[in-house]
Each structure stands twice: as structure tokens, then as C-alpha cells.
Amino acid sequence: MGSELTLFTTNCPKCKILEKKMNDKKINFKLETDVTELIDMGFTTAPVLKIDNDYLDFGEAIKWVNKQ
């Protein structure tokens, strides 16, 4: 997998669920707790998974992880 993954998290319950699922699947990702970039882009909820230049909300990210 050549994609660059970043998990933007506030350490909320949903963030922890997504982080655990990714760790369980041994998916390599960067953890980012400074959500300024997301706020600047208009996101109002976390977590957000950035895959290269695509941003997935919690539901989309869970679906993506489950397919890996």
C-alpha cells in the first residue's frame, strides 16, 4: 500500500474505535492531534482519515478499514 495515511483525532470514543481498528489490521498511519487543518477545511467532527488527498469521515473510514 503506497498511500500516505493520517488519522486526525481528538481522542474521542469514535477516534479511539477507528484507531484500534487500524492498529488491529496493522495499517500504518500517522496520528495527528492538531485538528487545525480540518477546521480550516470546514470539518466539524472527528475522526477524519486522510488517504493521500482524500478525506474520509468516521463512517467512510470504518468501511475503508474493513475492506483492507
Buried (B, 14 or more C-beta within 10 A) or exposed (E): EEEEBBBBBEEEEBBEBBBEBBEEEEBEBEEBEEBEBBEEEEBEEBBBBBBEEEBBBBEBBBEBBEEE
